[in-house]
Amino acid sequence: MKQKHCILIGAPVDCGKRRKGCVMGPDALRTAGLAEAICALGHTVEDIGNLVPDGTDTAPHPNPNVYALAENIGWTKRLMQAGPEAAAKGMPIFMGGDHALAAGSVAGMAAYAQQQNRPFFVLWLDAHSDIHTPLTSDSGNLHGTPMGYVTGRSGFDGYPPLPARVDPAQVCMIGLRSVDGAERAVLADGAAQLVDMRRIDEEGISAPLQSFLQQVKAANGMLHVSLDVDFLDPTIAPAVGTTVPGGATTREGHLVMEILSDSGLVTSLDLVELNPFLDERGRTANLMVDLTASLLGRRIFDRPTRSLQ
């Protein structure tokens, strides 16, 4: 695979929900050897360290359940700026941090694609669609809203204006298995490509992914991949506060990443919702590193054997 210059962006976002621990995610990925795994594949790595959110003041929200609104907006602003800056030099890899960070990472990369006069696509690997708004969220946890924000839904008062709206028809969500009624109503128009676990059980994971990638390739699009730990089954990836049984297996996860690697279409990546406080001897952090390596060219014959000692 063509050599890439990967820009590691630490985004210790821990305000998208009330359960703490994702603040440790970027450093756990570093400890698990993310940079070393990437370099071993012949790529180069630049780690710019952990960002901090922009300072932001905001009025109280009409939904009293909304949690840490100002901090979430501050992170969105900062990551919207950091993404295009990194993309000008290489492939941004946003190390989270909870999925609220995608409001900034995806919006920033959409803006960069617009600057390059190229269509922008998003592959959302997640148990959840995260297409709520602060007004519709019962929990008020804003890690459930980034897709709502980037696709231009109303209700994001105080957030920065979108430089470029993400077209839902250029979004594919794979791994869905926990989508509430309000989100189903938004997704009912059929614009976004939705692949739930039943469809994967019946058809396999390759066919719908390949179909989406053909669309990206035909458009000469830029592809952002947002990988949530809860895309994976909690028996293999326990370090997440939003576990939903019945997720992707280790092999399905690697197959997705190998297909993406073969396509050569991925231009940016989120690694989100890793909560090391909930992990078992680093197994989830190690798996996220291994999946990233598969995305960047590692193949099954090259995969290392991991000792339990």
Secondary structure, 3 states (H helix, E strand, C coil): CCCCEEEEEEECCCCCCCCCCHHHHHHHHHHCCHHHHHHHCCCEEEEEEECCCCCCCCCCCCCCCCCCHHHHHHHHHHHHHHHHHHHCCCEEEEEECCHHHHHHHHHHHHHHHHHCCCCEEEEEECCCCCCCCCCCCCCCCHHHCHHHHHCCCCCCCCCCCCCCCCCHHHEEEEEECCCCHHHHHHHCCCCCEEEEHHHHHHHCCHHHHHHHHHHHHHCCCEEEEEEEHHHECCCCCCCCCCCCCCCECHHHHHHHHHHHHHHCCEEEEEEECCCHHHCCCCHHHHHHHHHHHHHCCCCHHHCCCCCCC
